C-alpha cells in the first residue's frame, strides 16, 4: 500500500513538472521592470494609438506612442487598464471615417480631406512599466493608477498631434470654439479643412465624437483645429474639452 502511494505521488510530480515545462514553452516570457513616472507633474502627455493591439494581463490592450510634455516620444507604448477597450473602439471608428472621407473634397473650401488621428491626453506624470515579452520591450502605461479626471480624448490632423501636445504645454496657449459662421471653415488650407472635417466626423458619429470645430490657439497666432471624444472626458481637462473662449481671426 505504501509503495502504491509513493508511485501515485511520483506520477503526480512528473505530471506537474511536464505541465510546467509546457507552459514555459507555450506562454510568452515576461520580464517586468518597476513602474516609473515620466513626464511633467504640471504638464500634459499623450498616448497616440497606432491601430495595433497586444494581449497583456489577460486582455487586449492598444499599442502606440507616448508623447511627453517636452515633445519626447516613447515608441512601443501599451495602454493597460481603464479605457483600453474604449480607445480601441474610438480608434477603429476614426479609421473607418478616414477610409470613407480621406481624399474626397470638402465642398466648402474645395480642399481634399486628410487623415485624422485620435489621441488621449494625460494631465500630470504617467506611470510606465517596462516589460519584455518574448524579447520585445514594451512600455506599459498603468492607466489604472491614473485619476480618471486627468484623462481626455481628442482628435485632429494626423500630422499635427505632436505639435498639439507640445502647444498644450506652452504658456499662453488656450482653447477656443469656432462660431458656426467662422471664416476658418472656408480657409483654403489644411487648417480650414481640418476644422470642417472635425465637424463632419462629429456629425457622422456623435456618440464617439461629441465636439468638433474647436481650436488650440498658440501665442504666435497659429491655431490647431481639433475635436473631442465622448470618453474619456476627464474634468481636469475641462478648459480643452469645453473651451470658454471664442476664436475670431483677424483676417
C-alpha positions in Angstrom: 0.0 0.0 0.0 2.9 2.4 0.9 4.6 1.5 -2.4 1.4 2.4 -4.3 1.1 5.8 -2.6 4.7 6.6 -3.5 4.1 5.5 -7.0 1.0 7.8 -7.4 2.8 10.8 -5.8 5.7 10.2 -8.2 3.3 10.2 -11.2 1.7 13.5 -10.0 5.1 15.1 -9.5 6.1 14.1 -13.0 2.9 15.4 -14.5 3.3 18.8 -12.7 6.9 19.1 -14.0 5.8 18.3 -17.5 2.9 20.7 -17.4 5.2 23.5 -16.1 7.7 22.8 -18.8 5.0 23.0 -21.5 3.7 26.3 -20.1 7.2 27.8 -20.2 7.3 26.9 -23.9 3.8 28.0 -24.8 3.2 31.1 -22.7 5.1 34.4 -23.6 8.1 35.0 -21.4 7.6 38.2 -19.5 10.1 40.3 -17.5 8.9 43.4 -15.7 10.8 46.5 -14.5 9.3 48.5 -11.6 7.0 51.3 -12.6 8.5 54.8 -13.1 6.8 58.1 -13.6 7.6 60.0 -16.8 6.7 63.5 -18.0 5.9 66.7 -16.1 3.9 66.8 -12.9 2.3 70.0 -14.1 2.2 69.3 -17.8 0.3 67.2 -20.4 1.4 63.9 -22.0 -0.5 62.0 -24.7 -0.9 58.4 -25.9 -1.4 58.0 -29.6 -2.8 54.6 -30.7 -1.4 53.0 -33.9 -4.2 50.5 -34.5 -2.3 47.5 -33.2 -3.1 45.6 -30.1 -1.3 43.2 -27.8 -2.6 40.5 -25.4 -1.3 41.6 -22.0 -2.5 40.8 -18.4 -5.2 38.5 -19.8 -6.9 41.1 -22.1 -6.4 43.1 -25.2 -4.6 46.5 -25.0 -3.9 49.1 -27.6 -0.3 49.9 -28.6 1.1 53.2 -29.9 3.3 56.1 -29.0 3.6 58.1 -25.7 4.4 61.8 -26.3 5.8 63.6 -23.3 5.2 67.3 -22.5 8.6 68.3 -24.0 7.9 66.5 -27.2 10.0 63.4 -26.5 8.4 60.2 -27.9 8.4 56.7 -26.5 7.6 54.0 -29.0 6.1 50.6 -28.3 3.8 52.1 -25.6 0.9 50.0 -24.4 -2.2 51.4 -22.7 -3.2 48.9 -20.0 -6.2 49.3 -17.6 -9.1 51.7 -17.7 -10.3 52.9 -21.1 -8.3 50.4 -23.0 -11.3 48.9 -24.8 -12.7 52.4 -25.3 -9.5 53.6 -27.0 -9.6 50.6 -29.3 -13.2 51.3 -30.3 -12.6 55.0 -30.8 -9.6 54.4 -32.9 -11.4 51.8 -35.1 -14.2 54.4 -35.6 -11.8 57.1 -36.8 -10.1 54.7 -39.1 -13.4 53.8 -40.7 -14.3 57.5 -41.1 -10.9 58.2 -42.6 -11.4 55.3 -45.1 -14.7 56.9 -46.1 -13.7 60.5 -46.3 -10.0 61.0 -46.8 -9.2 62.1 -50.4 -12.8 63.4 -51.0 -13.2 67.1 -51.5 -14.5 69.5 -48.8 -17.4 71.3 -50.6 -16.8 74.5 -48.6 -13.1 75.1 -49.4 -12.6 72.7 -52.2 -9.7 71.0 -50.5 -9.2 67.2 -50.0 -10.0 65.7 -46.6 -6.9 64.5 -44.7 -6.5 61.6 -42.2 -7.4 62.5 -38.6 -6.0 60.8 -35.5 -7.4 60.2 -32.1 -5.1 60.7 -29.0 -5.5 60.6 -25.3 -4.1 63.4 -23.1 -3.0 62.7 -19.5 -2.6 65.7 -17.1 0.5 65.1 -15.0 3.1 62.4 -14.9 2.4 59.0 -16.4 3.1 55.7 -14.6 5.0 53.5 -17.0 6.4 49.9 -16.5 9.0 48.4 -18.8 8.0 44.9 -19.9 9.8 42.4 -22.1 7.7 39.9 -23.9 9.5 37.3 -26.0 12.4 39.6 -26.5 10.4 42.7 -27.4 10.4 45.6 -25.0 7.1 47.5 -24.3 6.4 50.5 -22.2 3.1 49.8 -20.4 1.1 52.8 -19.3 -0.5 51.8 -16.0 -3.8 53.6 -16.7 -5.5 52.1 -13.6 -3.2 54.2 -11.5 -4.2 57.5 -13.2 -7.0 59.6 -11.8 -9.8 59.4 -14.5 -10.3 63.1 -14.1 -6.9 63.6 -15.7 -7.6 61.7 -18.9 -9.4 63.1 -22.0 -9.6 62.1 -25.7 -9.1 64.4 -28.7 -8.7 64.1 -32.5 -7.0 66.3 -35.1 -5.0 66.0 -38.3 -2.6 63.1 -38.0 0.5 65.2 -38.7 -0.3 67.7 -36.0 -0.7 65.6 -32.9 2.9 66.1 -31.7 2.6 69.8 -32.2 -0.7 69.8 -30.4 0.8 68.1 -27.3 3.8 70.5 -27.2 1.5 73.5 -27.7 -0.7 72.5 -24.7 2.4 72.7 -22.5 3.4 76.2 -23.7 2.4 79.1 -21.6 -0.1 81.4 -23.4 -1.8 78.6 -25.3 -5.6 78.4 -24.9 -8.6 76.6 -26.4 -11.4 78.3 -28.1 -14.6 77.4 -30.1 -15.3 78.4 -33.6 -18.7 80.1 -34.3 -20.7 78.2 -36.9 -20.2 81.0 -39.4 -16.4 81.3 -38.8 -14.4 82.1 -41.9 -11.9 79.5 -40.7 -14.1 76.8 -42.2 -13.6 78.4 -45.6 -9.8 78.7 -45.4 -8.3 77.0 -48.5 -5.6 75.2 -46.5 -5.2 72.2 -44.2 -6.4 74.3 -41.2 -9.7 75.1 -42.8 -10.1 71.5 -44.0 -9.4 70.0 -40.6 -11.8 72.5 -38.9 -14.6 71.4 -41.3 -13.6 67.7 -41.0 -13.9 67.6 -37.2 -17.4 68.9 -37.6 -18.1 66.2 -40.2 -16.8 63.4 -38.1 -18.9 64.7 -35.1 -22.0 64.7 -37.4 -21.4 61.1 -38.5 -20.7 59.6 -35.1 -21.8 62.0 -32.3 -21.7 59.1 -29.8 -17.9 58.8 -30.2 -17.0 62.4 -31.2 -19.1 64.8 -29.2 -17.3 68.0 -30.3 -15.6 69.5 -33.4 -14.7 72.9 -34.5 -12.5 73.8 -31.5 -9.1 75.3 -31.9 -5.9 75.4 -29.9 -4.7 79.0 -30.1 -0.9 79.5 -29.7 0.7 82.7 -28.6 2.3 83.0 -32.0 -1.1 83.1 -33.6 -1.0 79.6 -35.1 -4.2 77.6 -34.5 -4.8 73.8 -34.5 -8.4 72.7 -35.1 -9.5 69.7 -33.1 -12.4 67.7 -31.7 -13.2 65.8 -28.5 -14.2 62.2 -27.9 -17.1 61.3 -25.6 -14.9 59.1 -23.5 -12.6 59.5 -21.7 -13.6 63.0 -20.7 -11.7 63.9 -17.6 -12.9 67.1 -15.8 -9.3 68.2 -15.2 -9.0 69.0 -18.9 -12.3 71.0 -18.9 -10.5 74.1 -20.4 -9.7 72.0 -23.5 -12.8 69.8 -23.8 -15.2 72.6 -23.3 -13.5 75.9 -24.4 -14.7 79.0 -22.7 -13.3 81.3 -25.4 -14.4 82.1 -29.0 -11.9 82.4 -31.8 -12.3 85.2 -34.2 -9.5 85.5 -36.8 -8.2 89.0 -37.6 -8.3 88.2 -41.3 
